[in-house]
Amino acid sequence: MTATTITEAEGDDFSVANDFREVGLVVNPNAFGTSTVASATTARQTYAVKFASASGTFDVDEKISQASTGACGKVVEYDSSNKILYYQQERFGDYGTSSTTGAFVAFSGANLITGATSGATGTPQTTGSETVTLANNNTAVFTAGYANPELDPDSGDIVYIENRKPIQRASDQTEDIKLIIEF
């Protein structure tokens, strides 16, 4: 048996702008870009882009694309005060892989990013490294306007996964998650 509590935004690692539907247990995931097992108690698993300029407001769960590169993804959260767009790029057609080539294409450069349903647009910042203070006084480091997730995708071993009804988060909310696993 294991139990954990998700309190508020957990150091800006859990979005309160979106719901969650899956609970899982991953053993020994790696820190992004390394073969070192991560040791943090929580980690944000979204990519992020900091905009130099933006127009409109990106909708949660809408498809975003970068026409010049063929990159596409899905909005997790948009922080309009800091002009930061948090997004996922899954390994599925039209939400992380190019709709024309089928290959994974990362968002890059100062190429315009557009929201499919909101019509919002943003031009990524392309200056060197910048540290941004987030809502709960934690920081995120952007290199040339982009930040990677804190854990390497597809690393670690998934020992348990459960799908649930959507749970909408709030900034003052606490969830107790308890898992009983029998082998």
Salt bridges, closest charged atoms under 4 A:
ASP19 OD2 - ARG21 NH2 3.17
GLU77 OE1 - ARG44 NH2 3.67
ASP94 OD1 - LYS63 NZ 2.60
GLU162 OE2 - ARG164 NE 2.98
GLU175 OE1 - ARG169 NH1 2.32
